[in-house]
Every structure is written in structure tokens, then in C-alpha cells.
Amino acid sequence: MPIFISEHVPYQALFSWGSWTFRLNGIGVFGWMMGLSGLIFVLFVIPVTKWFKNISDQKMLIVSTGLFGFGLLLMAFTTNAWILFLLMAVMSFGELMQSPVSDSFVSKYAPSDKRGQYMGAATLQNSIANFFAPMTIVMSGYMSAVAVLSIVLVGTLVSCALYKLLFQILSDKNRTNGTTSQSHD
């Protein structure tokens, strides 16, 4: 995303007031996108947590992952700064929705005697992302932004399917053990 935006987003006007115009190039647009993301986190972390507290963890993980993936893919189709800001807001809300669930996931679902293993597995998603992120930079030298971000979207859709499978396994395990748990649907 930063490479695409810095290389493809043209110098453009964001605001005009009389003869004064505020303009940004691609690097400036990316900086403002990161600032917007940070601002959204600061302003909305508590409200978003409250708004979505009654939605199942499964739905939260799938919807938030989908928002992030589709928001990122759609960035490849525009160079308009305002649309990029909107898409960054969508992605940031996706991340905000996921944070409370992923932060409490291990403590909520892991057996107490295996929490260390589950914590290790939970951090694996970040390790995988840190492994693939540089690969997308290399791919962007050989493929279009749409192709690279489509591959990222496929990764997010695979993540959604894995979340669905994980919750199905947890649900089956709870039924087998005769325990009840919160709805995962």
C-alpha cells in the first residue's frame, strides 16, 4: 500500500479557500492516511468496543477481516485522496472491530493448561503477516497493484475461512465435552 500510494497517487488539491490551495503528493496522502488511522483508533476504540459487544466473536473476526481485505483491495482502483481516506477509515474500523476479540481470544477459548501454546499460535498470525508483507513489495515490482492486492484479499478470505473452521471446531469440541459456551454464529 505505501509503495502504490507514493508512486501512483498524483499531486492533488485537497482543500481550496479563495486563492489558497492545500495540495499533497502520494507520500503526503499516505502520511495523512496513517494519521487518520491513528485518529480513528484514539476516538473510536471505546465506542466500537461497546457497539459490537453483543456480536459473536466469529462474526466480528470474519467481518473485520473482510473489511480490511476489501478496503485494501479497493485502494488499487483509485488515486483520489478522499476515496483513499475513506478506504483507510473502513480498514481502521475493521482493525478496531478485531482488536477486542483477538486480544481476549486466548483467555476466552484456550484450556488453562494450554494457554502458552495457544498464545504462541495466536502470535503466529503476526509472524505470517510479517513474512508475507515484504513479499508483496517484491511482487509489486512484477505485478500490478490490483494483482498484488488481490493476492492479499485472497489471504484475508482464507483467514475468514480459517476463522469459520476454528469456531466450528470449538463448537464441536464444546458439544462433545457437554459444555455450553457463547454462540459462535
ChimeraX attribute file (.defattr): number of C-alpha atoms within 10 A of each C-alpha:
attribute: neighborCount
match mode: 1-to-1
recipient: residues
	/A:1	17
	/A:2	15
	/A:3	14
	/A:4	19
	/A:5	22
	/A:6	16
	/A:7	12
	/A:8	16
	/A:9	21
	/A:10	16
	/A:11	16
	/A:12	16
	/A:13	13
	/A:14	13
	/A:15	11
	/A:16	10
	/A:17	7
	/A:18	6
	/A:19	5
	/A:20	8
	/A:21	12
	/A:22	10
	/A:23	13
	/A:24	19
	/A:25	18
	/A:26	22
	/A:27	19
	/A:28	16
	/A:29	26
	/A:30	23
	/A:31	15
	/A:32	17
	/A:33	21
	/A:34	17
	/A:35	12
	/A:36	17
	/A:37	19
	/A:38	14
	/A:39	14
	/A:40	16
	/A:41	17
	/A:42	10
	/A:43	10
	/A:44	15
	/A:45	17
	/A:46	12
	/A:47	11
	/A:48	15
	/A:49	16
	/A:50	10
	/A:51	10
	/A:52	13
	/A:53	14
	/A:54	9
	/A:55	12
	/A:56	14
	/A:57	24
	/A:58	20
	/A:59	16
	/A:60	22
	/A:61	23
	/A:62	21
	/A:63	16
	/A:64	23
	/A:65	25
	/A:66	19
	/A:67	21
	/A:68	22
	/A:69	23
	/A:70	20
	/A:71	22
	/A:72	22
	/A:73	21
	/A:74	16
	/A:75	22
	/A:76	20
	/A:77	12
	/A:78	13
	/A:79	18
	/A:80	17
	/A:81	24
	/A:82	13
	/A:83	14
	/A:84	24
	/A:85	19
	/A:86	15
	/A:87	21
	/A:88	23
	/A:89	22
	/A:90	20
	/A:91	22
	/A:92	24
	/A:93	21
	/A:94	22
	/A:95	19
	/A:96	20
	/A:97	25
	/A:98	21
	/A:99	17
	/A:100	19
	/A:101	18
	/A:102	15
	/A:103	11
	/A:104	11
	/A:105	15
	/A:106	20
	/A:107	13
	/A:108	12
	/A:109	13
	/A:110	15
	/A:111	12
	/A:112	11
	/A:113	8
	/A:114	10
	/A:115	15
	/A:116	13
	/A:117	12
	/A:118	18
	/A:119	14
	/A:120	11
	/A:121	13
	/A:122	15
	/A:123	10
	/A:124	12
	/A:125	12
	/A:126	11
	/A:127	11
	/A:128	10
	/A:129	12
	/A:130	11
	/A:131	11
	/A:132	13
	/A:133	11
	/A:134	11
	/A:135	12
	/A:136	18
	/A:137	16
	/A:138	11
	/A:139	14
	/A:140	18
	/A:141	10
	/A:142	11
	/A:143	13
	/A:144	13
	/A:145	22
	/A:146	17
	/A:147	15
	/A:148	22
	/A:149	23
	/A:150	18
	/A:151	16
	/A:152	19
	/A:153	21
	/A:154	14
	/A:155	16
	/A:156	20
	/A:157	17
	/A:158	13
	/A:159	17
	/A:160	20
	/A:161	12
	/A:162	13
	/A:163	18
	/A:164	18
	/A:165	13
	/A:166	13
	/A:167	17
	/A:168	15
	/A:169	12
	/A:170	16
	/A:171	19
	/A:172	12
	/A:173	12
	/A:174	13
	/A:175	12
	/A:176	9
	/A:177	9
	/A:178	9
	/A:179	9
	/A:180	9
	/A:181	11
	/A:182	8
	/A:183	11
	/A:184	15
	/A:185	12
